[in-house]
Amino acid sequence: MRHNRSFFTDSSFCCGKYNEFAEVRLYNIAGCELAEKGRIIRIIGEILSGMTSDTYYSPFEREMPCALYLPDINTIIADGYNSRCAEKPDSRTFDIRQVIVGAASHVEEIAGYAFEQSRSYMAKARDLTGISDLLLREYVKSGTELLRRDRLKEFAADKIQGLLTAKETIGSVIYRPVSALTCTGYRFVEFPEGTRIFRLCDDYIAASCLFVKTAAREAERLGYDAVIARAVDSEHAPMHLYIPEAGILFVSEPPMLRSGLAGEAVIRLEKFYISRLLFSRMHEITVFGNYIKKMYGEVVLCARLSADIRGQARKILAPYISVKKAAETASDIIGEILN
């Protein structure tokens, strides 16, 4: 059975990035950066709550969703996909600017400037994440060269076999973010009550990444869907593994990213490195780790400034927002989805 799931978006989230979105029907909510877009998506999700869904959240929003994917009807409702995606023959674009009523032109100009400042902090956060990934690449490389790969892969496969019972269904492995550096700090999406959390303690990251990849393939072989998730939005970031149907989450815990999640078990992976050679890399790893942690702090600060400035701009426009027109837009989208 497919369970409802929540994910963060990433910097290149767009229709077609994921395989199942290749032929998706898109309802694109375009226009200025109003909270009403997120509210419309939330309303649609509540009305269609009987359907299986994936809800996506932006790291630069505190609570508003930015996309809702309905796999049963091959449909996604999203906040501002790029124009190339919105031009598909079976796609529709709804311009949210129609909800602004009255003589708001002077206010829109002020709000527009604030939105632009918000986007500049968003861009800076993404730039800093990219720079930190260059350091992460070297950080992970140092550990990878000292890894006892065969022993670790055998250990990961055995661990999954001990947790899962083989099924006759066909499993799959997908990549989705379940954590992110957000405007409220390093944060995870909400998992169903009763989810079993295993913390992968690995100061050098390389072992936890190999554990996650191996465990995901083994879960797939046993008939389960496995979600591999980068801890932050970059190529070399630590990895988590989520197996929704089994209610199991493996969380990577490197020194620069402590999850704060209460896990039922700790899996220590230091024994899978060639310990006698680690000492020669300790200074390099420590220096890189300290810089990465500092940059992550700056990413969170920029994300918070982006969200705060955007929030003030939304407050300026709030008196000119027609709740009725926003509700009509939600109704129009639901009508097209169901007909």
Buried (B, 14 or more C-beta within 10 A) or exposed (E): EEEEBBBBBBBEBBBBEBEEBEEBBBBBBBBBBBBBBBBBBBBBBEBBEEBBBBBBBBBBBBEBBBBBBBBEEEBBBBBBBEEEBBEBEEBBBBEBEEBBEEEBEEBBEEBBEBBEBBBBBBEBBBEBBBBBBBBBEEBBBBBBEBBBEEEBBEBBBEBBBEBBEEEEEEBBBBBBBBBBBBBBEBBBBEBEEEBBBBBBBBBBBBBBBBBBBBBBBBBBBBBBBBBBBBBBBBEBBBBBBBBBBBBBBBBBBBBBBEBEBEBEEEBEBEEBBEEEEBEEBEEEBEEBBEBBBEBBBBBBBBBBBBBBBBBEBBEBBEEBBBEEBBBBBBBBBBEEBEE
